[in-house]
Amino acid sequence: MQKNTTFILDTQNTDSVRRLRMCGLLLTVIFCRGEPMPVQYFEQLGPAFVSFLLDYVEAPPTSDSEHEIPDVFIGLALSYNLQFTGDVASNVVVNCLAGRAGAKTWTEKVRDQETPDTATATAAAAAIVVVVVIVVAVIIIVVVFIAVVVAAVVVSQKYLRNISK
C-alpha cells in the first residue's frame, strides 16, 4: 500500500500565493477553534506539514510580493499548536521548531505580533480610563445642575409665598 503524501495544503503547487494564503487562512480558522482533529489527519498534518509551514515562513515564495505567506503560516502553525495540549514531547510544532537550525523570521514575526497587541491593550485601557473619567465628570455636572435647579425652584417658591402673604 502506497502512503499518501499529499497535504491538505498542496505542497506541490506552491506557485499560487493566493491559493496558499486562502488554504492557510481556512486551516487557521478550523484549528483555532481548539477542537481535536480526527487522528487519521495527523498522518497528513504531521512533522512534514509543519516543516513545510516553517520553511515558507523563513523563505516565502518569490511571487509573494506582499509578504503575506509568513504571517498566514505563523497564524496557522500557532492555531495548529492548539491540537497539542499535553506532553511537550508529543507537540509536533515544538519538535519541528526545536529541530531547525534557525527560525529568525519566525521569532521576529511572533515577537512583533505580541508588541502591537500590548501597545493596543495599553492604549485601550487608557482610553477606557479617560472615558470613565469623562462620564463621571458629566454625571457630577448633571447632579450639580439638578441641585442648583432644585434650589432655585425652592427659593423661588418661598419668595412667591412671602410675596403673596
ABEGO torsion letter per residue (X at the ends): XBBBABBABBAABAABAAAAAAAAAAAAAAAAAGBBBBAAAAAABBAAAAAAAAAAAABBBAABAAGAAAAAAAAAAAAAAAABABBAAABAAAAAAAABABBAAAAAAAAAAAAAAAAAAAAAAAAAAAAAAAAAAAAAAAAAAAAAAAAAAAAAAAAAAAAAX
